[in-house]
């Protein structure tokens, strides 16, 4: 009798377990069969879109270094390189980068026209300028030309990466001292004539332009190189928002910057 009492609960237990197996077996089979399909995709199956970067720098060794740095980050892709402004425009049209990283001096004396032309041809590309640290003229030049940010050439690589990502998000990027320079420039512009921004050297060059000298002749007169004079002329045009020499001469005369003798 006692044995029957022990056997009865065991039999009930076996029946219960068998019933549970029958109940949940279909679910177990479905999970086993469909597991490869049902599992969440690995992140590599949905790759994050990369920031396409065009590097513009006149020194090949530095270009290579920048590309090596950017290549360490999975979300950034260097799609091309250029050594000067005209080549940069052609590459930008061909490769359609998201961000153009450009050394201000590499673009040549007509960097203002280079950036403006680039923005006109491809309004989606964002220009990130590499400038000498706290160089007011370069920073102001870059921002007025249409750059979305500036990074100092002395900045650590991490700052350059942060700037590229910021531009891709639609933000502007300026390191603290560059921001201060831009704000100061804006305040001065509100209370000054455009030509008040010209340096003494730029005024000297402007006077010689009005006198009819070519850039090469001016370089000889001032005992400097042609590229420097071209840079002064381009910067003067940028500051005055003038885009050709004829209008530059006319402005200089009308504003009394120079007088015809």
C-alpha positions as CSV (number, residue, x, y, z in Angstrom):
1,X,0.0,0.0,0.0
2,X,2.8,2.4,0.9
3,X,4.5,1.5,-2.4
4,X,1.3,2.4,-4.3
5,X,1.2,5.8,-2.6
6,X,4.7,6.6,-3.6
7,X,4.2,5.4,-7.2
8,X,1.1,7.4,-7.7
9,X,2.7,10.9,-7.2
10,X,5.6,9.8,-9.5
11,X,3.2,8.8,-12.2
12,X,1.4,12.1,-11.9
13,X,4.8,13.9,-12.1
14,X,5.8,12.0,-15.3
15,X,2.4,12.8,-16.9
16,X,2.9,16.5,-16.0
17,X,6.4,16.7,-17.5
18,X,5.2,14.9,-20.6
19,X,2.3,17.4,-21.0
20,X,4.7,20.3,-20.6
21,X,7.0,18.9,-23.3
22,X,4.1,18.5,-25.7
23,X,3.0,22.1,-24.9
24,X,6.4,23.8,-25.4
25,X,8.0,21.6,-28.0
26,X,6.7,23.6,-31.0
27,X,8.2,26.8,-29.5
28,X,11.6,25.2,-28.9
29,X,11.7,23.8,-32.4
30,X,10.8,27.2,-33.9
31,X,13.5,29.0,-31.9
32,X,16.1,26.4,-32.9
33,X,15.2,26.5,-36.6
34,X,14.7,30.3,-36.8
35,X,17.5,31.4,-34.4
36,X,19.9,32.5,-37.2
37,X,17.2,34.6,-38.8
38,X,15.6,36.0,-35.7
39,X,18.8,37.1,-33.9
40,X,19.6,40.9,-34.0
41,X,21.9,41.8,-36.9
42,X,25.6,42.5,-36.0
43,X,26.4,46.2,-36.3
44,X,28.6,45.4,-39.3
45,X,25.5,44.4,-41.2
46,X,24.3,48.0,-41.0
47,X,27.5,50.0,-41.3
48,X,27.6,53.6,-40.3
49,X,28.0,56.0,-43.2
50,X,31.5,57.3,-43.3
51,X,32.6,61.0,-43.5
52,X,34.2,61.4,-46.9
53,X,37.2,63.7,-46.6
54,X,39.3,65.4,-49.3
55,X,42.7,66.5,-48.0
56,X,44.3,69.6,-49.5
57,X,47.8,70.4,-48.5
58,X,50.8,71.5,-50.5
59,X,53.4,69.3,-48.7
60,X,53.1,65.6,-49.6
61,X,54.6,64.3,-46.3
62,X,52.0,66.2,-44.3
63,X,49.2,65.0,-46.6
64,X,50.4,61.4,-45.9
65,X,50.5,62.0,-42.2
66,X,47.0,63.4,-42.2
67,X,45.7,60.5,-44.2
68,X,47.4,58.0,-41.8
69,X,45.7,59.8,-38.8
70,X,42.2,59.8,-40.4
71,X,42.6,56.2,-41.5
72,X,42.7,55.1,-37.8
73,X,39.0,56.0,-37.5
74,X,36.3,53.7,-38.9
75,X,33.9,56.5,-39.4
76,X,36.2,58.6,-41.6
77,X,37.3,57.9,-45.2
78,X,39.9,59.8,-47.2
79,X,38.5,59.8,-50.7
80,X,41.3,61.9,-52.3
81,X,44.0,64.5,-52.0
82,X,45.1,67.7,-53.7
83,X,48.1,70.0,-53.4
84,X,46.6,73.4,-54.5
85,X,43.3,75.2,-55.1
86,X,42.5,74.4,-58.7
87,X,43.2,70.7,-58.2
88,X,41.1,70.8,-55.1
89,X,38.1,72.1,-57.0
90,X,38.4,69.4,-59.7
91,X,38.8,66.7,-57.1
92,X,35.8,68.0,-55.2
93,X,33.6,67.9,-58.3
94,X,34.8,64.4,-59.1
95,X,34.7,62.8,-55.7
96,X,31.9,64.8,-53.9
97,X,33.4,64.7,-50.4
98,X,31.5,65.6,-47.3
99,X,34.4,67.6,-45.8
100,X,37.3,69.3,-47.5
101,X,40.3,69.7,-45.1
102,X,42.3,72.6,-46.6
103,X,45.5,74.3,-45.7
104,X,44.9,78.0,-46.3
105,X,48.3,78.6,-47.8
106,X,48.1,75.4,-50.0
107,X,45.1,76.8,-51.9
108,X,47.3,79.6,-53.2
109,X,46.7,83.4,-53.2
110,X,43.2,83.0,-54.6
111,X,42.1,80.8,-51.8
112,X,39.0,83.0,-51.3
113,X,37.9,82.3,-54.9
114,X,38.8,78.6,-54.5
115,X,36.5,78.2,-51.5
116,X,33.7,80.3,-52.9
117,X,33.9,78.4,-56.2
118,X,33.8,75.2,-54.4
119,X,30.8,76.2,-52.3
120,X,29.0,77.4,-55.4
121,X,29.6,74.1,-57.3
122,X,28.8,71.9,-54.3
123,X,27.0,73.6,-51.5
124,X,26.9,70.4,-49.5
125,X,30.7,70.2,-49.0
126,X,31.9,71.7,-45.8
127,X,35.3,73.4,-45.7
128,X,37.5,72.9,-42.6
129,X,40.5,75.2,-42.7
130,X,43.9,74.4,-41.2
131,X,45.5,77.7,-40.0
132,X,48.6,78.8,-38.1
133,X,47.7,79.1,-34.5
134,X,46.1,82.4,-33.6
135,X,46.9,83.9,-37.0
136,X,44.1,86.4,-37.1
137,X,44.4,87.1,-40.9
138,X,44.2,83.4,-41.8
139,X,41.3,82.7,-39.4
140,X,39.2,85.7,-40.5
141,X,40.1,85.0,-44.2
142,X,38.9,81.4,-43.9
143,X,35.6,82.2,-42.1
144,X,34.7,85.0,-44.5
145,X,35.5,82.8,-47.5
146,X,32.8,80.3,-46.3
147,X,34.7,77.8,-44.1
148,X,32.6,76.0,-41.5
149,X,35.5,75.7,-39.1
150,X,39.2,76.2,-38.3
151,X,41.7,73.9,-36.7
152,X,45.2,75.0,-35.6
153,X,48.1,73.3,-37.2
154,X,49.5,72.8,-33.7
155,X,46.4,71.1,-32.4
156,X,46.4,67.4,-31.4
157,X,45.0,64.8,-33.9
158,X,42.0,64.3,-31.6
159,X,40.9,67.9,-32.2
160,X,41.1,67.5,-35.9
161,X,38.9,64.3,-35.7
162,X,36.4,66.1,-33.5
163,X,36.2,69.0,-35.9
164,X,35.5,66.7,-38.9
165,X,32.8,65.0,-37.0
166,X,31.3,68.3,-35.9
167,X,31.1,69.5,-39.5
168,X,29.5,66.3,-40.6
169,X,26.8,66.9,-37.9
170,X,26.1,70.3,-39.4
171,X,27.9,72.2,-36.7
172,X,30.7,74.9,-36.9
173,X,34.0,74.3,-35.2
174,X,36.4,76.9,-33.8
175,X,39.0,76.4,-31.1
176,X,38.6,79.0,-28.3
177,X,41.1,81.6,-29.4
178,X,39.9,81.4,-33.0
179,X,36.4,82.0,-31.8
180,X,37.5,85.1,-29.9
181,X,39.3,86.4,-33.0
182,X,36.1,85.9,-35.1
183,X,33.9,87.7,-32.6
184,X,36.4,90.6,-32.4
185,X,36.5,90.8,-36.1
186,X,32.7,90.9,-36.3
187,X,32.5,93.7,-33.7
188,X,35.1,95.7,-35.6
189,X,33.3,95.3,-38.8
190,X,30.1,96.8,-37.3
191,X,31.9,100.1,-36.4
192,X,34.5,100.5,-39.2
193,X,34.9,101.0,-42.9
194,X,36.0,97.9,-44.9
195,X,39.4,99.4,-45.7
196,X,40.2,100.1,-42.0
197,X,41.1,96.4,-41.9
198,X,43.9,96.7,-44.3
199,X,47.5,96.4,-42.9
200,X,50.1,99.0,-43.9
201,X,51.7,96.5,-46.3
202,X,48.4,95.8,-48.0
203,X,47.9,99.5,-48.4
204,X,51.3,99.8,-50.0
205,X,50.5,97.0,-52.4
206,X,47.1,98.5,-53.2
207,X,48.7,101.8,-54.1
208,X,51.1,100.1,-56.5
209,X,48.1,98.2,-58.0
210,X,46.4,101.5,-58.6
211,X,49.5,102.8,-60.2
212,X,49.3,100.1,-62.8
213,X,52.0,97.7,-61.7
214,X,51.6,93.9,-62.1
215,X,52.0,91.6,-59.1
216,X,55.4,90.5,-60.4
217,X,56.6,94.2,-60.7
218,X,55.3,94.9,-57.2
219,X,57.2,92.0,-55.8
220,X,60.4,93.4,-57.3
221,X,59.7,96.9,-56.0
222,X,59.0,95.6,-52.5
223,X,61.8,93.1,-52.6
224,X,59.6,90.1,-51.9
225,X,58.3,87.1,-53.8
226,X,55.3,86.9,-56.3
227,X,53.3,84.6,-54.1
228,X,53.4,87.0,-51.2
229,X,52.1,89.9,-53.3
230,X,49.4,87.7,-54.8
231,X,48.4,86.8,-51.3
232,X,48.2,90.5,-50.3
233,X,46.1,91.3,-53.3
234,X,43.7,88.4,-52.6
235,X,43.4,89.3,-48.9
236,X,42.7,92.9,-49.7
237,X,39.9,91.9,-52.1
238,X,38.5,89.6,-49.5
239,X,38.5,92.3,-46.9
240,X,36.8,94.7,-49.2
241,X,34.5,92.1,-50.7
242,X,35.8,93.0,-54.2
243,X,36.4,90.3,-56.8
244,X,38.6,91.9,-59.6
245,X,41.4,94.4,-60.0
246,X,39.3,97.0,-61.9
247,X,36.8,97.3,-59.1
248,X,39.6,97.3,-56.5
249,X,41.3,100.3,-58.2
250,X,38.0,102.1,-58.4
251,X,37.2,101.6,-54.7
252,X,40.7,102.7,-53.7
253,X,40.3,106.0,-55.5
254,X,36.7,106.7,-54.4
255,X,37.5,105.9,-50.8
256,X,40.5,108.2,-50.8
257,X,42.9,105.4,-50.0
258,X,45.1,106.5,-52.8
259,X,45.3,109.6,-55.0
260,X,46.2,109.8,-58.7
261,X,49.2,112.0,-59.3
